[in-house]
Amino acid sequence: MMNPFFLLVIALMLTIYGGFNYYVGLRGWQALFSYLPFLSSKVYWLIFLLISFAYLLSRLAEKYLPTVLFEGLNVLGVYWLPVMLYSLLLITALDILRLLDRWIGFVPLGIKQSLNPALGLTILILVVGIVSYGAWNARHPQVNHYDISIAKQAGSLQQLHVVMVSDIHLGTIVHNEHLTKMVNTINELKPDLILFAGDVFDENIESSNKQEVSDNFRRLSAQYGVFAVLGNHEYIGGNAEEAIKYLGKAGVKVLRDSSEEINGAFYLIGRDDKSGSRYSGAKRQDLKTLMQGFNHSLPILLMDHQPSQLSEPSEQGIDLQMSGHTHRGQMFPFQFITERIFEDDWGYLRKGDFQLIVSSGYGTWGPPVRIGNKPEIVDITITLNH
């Protein structure tokens, strides 16, 4: 039997989501669509309801829908989410201006009028422009370079070139074409070590063209190998074990609370994602246990999908942690939330000898849209001090 509290939370979220959509739909009808002579209110609201709940419908009925219909509803739904968000922000801002104008009297007449098709069309064009830019931006990742140093000896190794990518989210929305571009860019960088810091797959691994994706991963080339850790989305979809096997066959070794001593020069640790225990029932090991027997005079690198609880790696002598998960909010204004949740939600942080690099991610979750941040491949040059 489902937890009553969980049901209450779901009901509350659906009510809020439904309320936001109704507000956007009502204003859309009043300001624009009611002026279309061929469109009745009943047809409008029927279409609006289908679009608004397309994503939720696709997820709930995934097992029962033909693949084409599921993916069609899914794509429609994920694009509607940013349309709804930015429509909501713009319409709310205008309604607040009208409310303030009652006391201040500074708003132009054209904006004062709620039932204004010119204003409605302007908002629609703005929203379409914002979302279109965000969709373009999400498909054009950049390479961000970091030059750092670790004051440790690593045998004869004086410099280590690492490429790290997080949050690809391969699945229904992010396809093999996007992966092909990523692999080509990584190989052009000619790294010594390639790392994937979690959420390689979205919840639905089956939506990926497995053979083509596998062939792409096999094209990756690095002297010290290609490694990955699991993220929360491999667990959410119940595909953690399958992801490990699949990546292993494709030449990517998944470190799940395990480590590698590489070339006798440095250690690489991969932690199981902190959310994994909610799905597998097994608590992840602490860093102290994972580092038993380590030679701490060698550099120690760590992959942990979520950049949380940073005191632990700092206290245990980790030299560099690489994480993702945050997407840097993915869509404005959510970066203000990730900035509050995480000590570092993107970029570089140093605390004593402990260094952290958090990636904004390569792919997207949900809407294939990024506004206020860029997708990225992280290119790190580590100078090892002797």
ChimeraX attribute file (.defattr): number of C-alpha atoms within 10 A of each C-alpha:
attribute: neighborCount
match mode: 1-to-1
recipient: residues
	/A:1	3
	/A:2	6
	/A:3	7
	/A:4	9
	/A:5	9
	/A:6	10
	/A:7	11
	/A:8	11
	/A:9	11
	/A:10	12
	/A:11	12
	/A:12	12
	/A:13	12
	/A:14	13
	/A:15	12
	/A:16	12
	/A:17	14
	/A:18	15
	/A:19	12
	/A:20	16
	/A:21	21
	/A:22	16
	/A:23	16
	/A:24	23
	/A:25	21
	/A:26	15
	/A:27	19
	/A:28	20
	/A:29	19
	/A:30	16
	/A:31	20
	/A:32	21
	/A:33	20
	/A:34	17
	/A:35	14
	/A:36	9
	/A:37	7
	/A:38	8
	/A:39	11
	/A:40	12
	/A:41	11
	/A:42	9
	/A:43	11
	/A:44	14
	/A:45	15
	/A:46	11
	/A:47	11
	/A:48	16
	/A:49	15
	/A:50	14
	/A:51	19
	/A:52	23
	/A:53	20
	/A:54	23
	/A:55	23
	/A:56	16
	/A:57	16
	/A:58	21
	/A:59	14
	/A:60	12
	/A:61	11
	/A:62	16
	/A:63	10
	/A:64	9
	/A:65	14
	/A:66	11
	/A:67	12
	/A:68	9
	/A:69	12
	/A:70	22
	/A:71	19
	/A:72	15
	/A:73	22
	/A:74	24
	/A:75	19
	/A:76	19
	/A:77	23
	/A:78	22
	/A:79	20
	/A:80	18
	/A:81	21
	/A:82	24
	/A:83	21
	/A:84	18
	/A:85	18
	/A:86	21
	/A:87	24
	/A:88	19
	/A:89	13
	/A:90	16
	/A:91	17
	/A:92	15
	/A:93	12
	/A:94	16
	/A:95	14
	/A:96	11
	/A:97	17
	/A:98	20
	/A:99	14
	/A:100	13
	/A:101	14
	/A:102	11
	/A:103	8
	/A:104	10
	/A:105	12
	/A:106	12
	/A:107	15
	/A:108	10
	/A:109	7
	/A:110	11
	/A:111	16
	/A:112	19
	/A:113	12
	/A:114	16
	/A:115	18
	/A:116	16
	/A:117	18
	/A:118	13
	/A:119	17
	/A:120	21
	/A:121	15
	/A:122	13
	/A:123	19
	/A:124	18
	/A:125	11
	/A:126	15
	/A:127	21
	/A:128	16
	/A:129	13
	/A:130	18
	/A:131	24
	/A:132	16
	/A:133	14
	/A:134	22
	/A:135	17
	/A:136	15
	/A:137	19
	/A:138	22
	/A:139	19
	/A:140	14
	/A:141	19
	/A:142	14
	/A:143	15
	/A:144	15
	/A:145	12
	/A:146	15
	/A:147	10
	/A:148	13
	/A:149	17
	/A:150	20
	/A:151	14
	/A:152	18
	/A:153	16
	/A:154	21
	/A:155	13
	/A:156	10
	/A:157	15
	/A:158	14
	/A:159	15
	/A:160	17
	/A:161	17
	/A:162	20
	/A:163	24
	/A:164	27
	/A:165	29
	/A:166	31
	/A:167	30
	/A:168	24
	/A:169	27
	/A:170	26
	/A:171	20
	/A:172	21
	/A:173	21
	/A:174	22
	/A:175	18
	/A:176	19
	/A:177	11
	/A:178	16
	/A:179	20
	/A:180	17
	/A:181	14
	/A:182	21
	/A:183	17
	/A:184	13
	/A:185	15
	/A:186	22
	/A:187	15
	/A:188	10
	/A:189	14
	/A:190	16
	/A:191	22
	/A:192	17
	/A:193	18
	/A:194	25
	/A:195	23
	/A:196	27
	/A:197	32
	/A:198	31
	/A:199	29
	/A:200	25
	/A:201	28
	/A:202	29
	/A:203	22
	/A:204	18
	/A:205	21
	/A:206	13
	/A:207	17
	/A:208	19
	/A:209	14
	/A:210	15
	/A:211	10
	/A:212	15
	/A:213	19
	/A:214	19
	/A:215	13
	/A:216	19
	/A:217	19
	/A:218	16
	/A:219	14
	/A:220	20
	/A:221	19
	/A:222	17
	/A:223	10
	/A:224	14
	/A:225	16
	/A:226	22
	/A:227	23
	/A:228	28
	/A:229	29
	/A:230	31
	/A:231	31
	/A:232	24
	/A:233	24
	/A:234	26
	/A:235	23
	/A:236	16
	/A:237	14
	/A:238	16
	/A:239	17
	/A:240	21
	/A:241	11
	/A:242	12
	/A:243	19
	/A:244	20
	/A:245	13
	/A:246	18
	/A:247	19
	/A:248	16
	/A:249	13
	/A:250	19
	/A:251	18
	/A:252	23
	/A:253	19
	/A:254	26
	/A:255	19
	/A:256	19
	/A:257	20
	/A:258	16
	/A:259	19
	/A:260	14
	/A:261	14
	/A:262	11
	/A:263	11
	/A:264	12
	/A:265	16
	/A:266	22
	/A:267	21
	/A:268	20
	/A:269	24
	/A:270	27
	/A:271	27
	/A:272	24
	/A:273	25
	/A:274	17
	/A:275	18
	/A:276	20
	/A:277	13
	/A:278	11
	/A:279	14
	/A:280	12
	/A:281	8
	/A:282	9
	/A:283	14
	/A:284	16
	/A:285	14
	/A:286	13
	/A:287	19
	/A:288	13
	/A:289	9
	/A:290	15
	/A:291	18
	/A:292	8
	/A:293	8
	/A:294	12
	/A:295	12
	/A:296	15
	/A:297	12
	/A:298	20
	/A:299	20
	/A:300	23
	/A:301	20
	/A:302	21
	/A:303	30
	/A:304	28
	/A:305	31
	/A:306	23
	/A:307	23
	/A:308	16
	/A:309	10
	/A:310	17
	/A:311	10
	/A:312	13
	/A:313	21
	/A:314	19
	/A:315	12
	/A:316	14
	/A:317	17
	/A:318	23
	/A:319	23
	/A:320	24
	/A:321	24
	/A:322	25
	/A:323	30
	/A:324	29
	/A:325	24
	/A:326	26
	/A:327	27
	/A:328	28
	/A:329	21
	/A:330	27
	/A:331	20
	/A:332	16
	/A:333	13
	/A:334	15
	/A:335	20
	/A:336	12
	/A:337	14
	/A:338	18
	/A:339	15
	/A:340	10
	/A:341	13
	/A:342	15
	/A:343	13
	/A:344	20
	/A:345	28
	/A:346	25
	/A:347	16
	/A:348	14
	/A:349	16
	/A:350	13
	/A:351	10
	/A:352	8
	/A:353	14
	/A:354	19
	/A:355	21
	/A:356	24
	/A:357	22
	/A:358	28
	/A:359	30
	/A:360	27
	/A:361	31
	/A:362	27
	/A:363	32
	/A:364	22
	/A:365	22
	/A:366	20
	/A:367	23
	/A:368	22
	/A:369	24
	/A:370	28
	/A:371	22
	/A:372	14
	/A:373	19
	/A:374	23
	/A:375	27
	/A:376	23
	/A:377	22
	/A:378	25
	/A:379	20
	/A:380	19
	/A:381	17
	/A:382	17
	/A:383	17
	/A:384	20
	/A:385	13
	/A:386	12
